[in-house]
């Protein structure tokens, strides 16, 4: 069982940066592939990025490639999402997710076993 708690969301202007954090409970954090998804009002949950167990493997959606960076600190049971050059189109609730499976890169919400409650990111133009 893994519990995930996101933090770091907020209201920013276009072009600004924001860093999200996701703190995980449990002592087996490094056994999970971690990911960030987002969901805008009226839209389906969308894959953003994922990171492998050690942090050496990452994968990004084309829409965020070059602007967002995912990282993890297994000693702190935390995964991060650094978001730069934010756009109004990035406005959404951002969710942290954990997967115990071995699919790579796993980009479907159905692949993930555990979810956080989400944190709102709003980018004004």
Secondary structure as the mmCIF struct_conf table of DSSP 4:
data_model
#
loop_
_struct_conf.conf_type_id
_struct_conf.id
_struct_conf.beg_label_comp_id
_struct_conf.beg_label_asym_id
_struct_conf.beg_label_seq_id
_struct_conf.end_label_comp_id
_struct_conf.end_label_asym_id
_struct_conf.end_label_seq_id
STRN STRN1 UNK A 4 UNK A 7
STRN STRN2 UNK A 10 UNK A 13
TURN_TY1_P TURN_TY1_P1 UNK A 14 UNK A 15
STRN STRN3 UNK A 18 UNK A 24
BEND BEND1 UNK A 26 UNK A 27
HELX_RH_3T_P HELX_RH_3T_P1 UNK A 29 UNK A 31
BEND BEND2 UNK A 32 UNK A 32
STRN STRN4 UNK A 33 UNK A 39
TURN_TY1_P TURN_TY1_P2 UNK A 41 UNK A 42
BEND BEND3 UNK A 43 UNK A 43
STRN STRN5 UNK A 46 UNK A 51
BEND BEND4 UNK A 53 UNK A 56
STRN STRN6 UNK A 58 UNK A 60
TURN_TY1_P TURN_TY1_P3 UNK A 62 UNK A 67
STRN STRN7 UNK A 68 UNK A 73
TURN_TY1_P TURN_TY1_P4 UNK A 74 UNK A 77
STRN STRN8 UNK A 78 UNK A 83
BEND BEND5 UNK A 85 UNK A 85
HELX_RH_3T_P HELX_RH_3T_P2 UNK A 88 UNK A 90
STRN STRN9 UNK A 92 UNK A 99
BEND BEND6 UNK A 101 UNK A 101
TURN_TY1_P TURN_TY1_P5 UNK A 104 UNK A 105
BEND BEND7 UNK A 108 UNK A 108
HELX_RH_3T_P HELX_RH_3T_P3 UNK A 109 UNK A 111
BEND BEND8 UNK A 113 UNK A 113
STRN STRN10 UNK A 114 UNK A 115
STRN STRN11 UNK A 119 UNK A 124
#
